[in-house]
Amino acid sequence: MDKIFIETMYFGIVLSLLSYWIAVQIRKKLPYPLFNPLLMSAIISITVLMIFDIDFETYNQGAQMITFLLTPSTVCLAVPLYKQSQILKKHFTAIVVSLLAGCLAGMISIIFLCILLKADDILLFSLLPKSITTAIAIGVSNLIGGNATITVGMVIITGIFGAMIAKTICRLFHITHPVAIGLALGNSAHAIGTAKAIEFGEIEGAMSSLSIVIAGILTVLIAPVLVSFL
């Protein structure tokens, strides 16, 4: 009976959702950055697969249905862009310049480090879109010749790390303006950073969600150009 359940397409979905639910409950009891629900749910899922010796292909039969939702979810990013259109108009120049600078700084630093450490090209191309939301990052990675699996892993790590150090960085560098905080979190830590930005305040959350869209668009445009020079 257990084997029949594991080999059905529903196993991956059930394990993914149950792991996330457990992770959320843990976060409620331990509200620390290290216990991020996304990170904890991944650890729980991997632990279950290892304990019961279940291969990834079996798990992915159902889990890929959740992954499939990443594509249509990209369209949903237009919602915060529309809702915050007035803020975008008011701070248009500052927003575009800061996000452009952030995108360039992130990608150029990756190129520099990969060249310095003599990393393979495929690793370089996979890391370039690490600071944008997963739905867009996968498309960019495939477009420029990266490995989508590596990209997804780095996107998650980047988001969690950004959320963990956000308050410390803001306090250390005396960053108090809500627009600046929101843009920084959305640009560097995408959706996970936006969840953290909401903890700062409503404006921070709004600006972070807005920056996800714009940073994603800028990365789609800039990444192929940078790759063409390598």
SULGIKA-V392920 format. One line per field, one symbol per residue. ss: DSSP state (A for helix, B for strand, O for the rest). phi: phi as a letter, one per 40 degrees, with the letter a starting at -180 (. if undefined). psi: psi as a letter, one per 20 degrees, with the letter a starting at -180 (. if undefined). A space follows every 50 residues. Layout:
# SULGIKA-V392920
ss: ???
phi: ???
psi: ???
This chain:
# SULGIKA-V392920
ss: OAAAAAOOOAAAAAAAAAAAAAAAAAAAAOOOAAAOAAAAAAAAAAAAAA AOOOOAAAAAAAAAAAAAAAAAAAAAAAAAAAAOAAAAAAOAAAAAAAAA AAAAAAAAAAAAAAAAOOOOAAAAAAAOOOOOOAAAAAAAAAAAOOOAAA AAAAAAAAAAAAAAAAAAAAAAOOOOOAAAAAAAAAAAAAAAAAAAAAAA OAAAAAAAAAAAAAAAAAAAAAAAAAAAOO
phi: .cccccccccdccccccccccccccccccbcbdcccdccccccccccccc ccfbccccccdcccccddcccccccccccccccbccccccbdcccccccc ccccccccccdccccccfccdccdcccdccbbcddcdcccdcccgcbccc dddccccccccccccdccccccbfcbcdccccccccccbfccccdccccc iccdcccccccdcccccccdccdccccccc
psi: gghgghiqiiggggggggghgghghghhhnmqhhlphgghhggggggghg gjlpqhgggighhihghhihghhhhiihghgghkhghghhkggggggghg gggggghhhggghhggjlqqhhgghhhgkhjrqgghhgggghgjkaohgg ggghgggggggghhighgghggjloiphggggggghhhjchhhhhhhhhg rggggghghghggghgghghhgghgghhi.
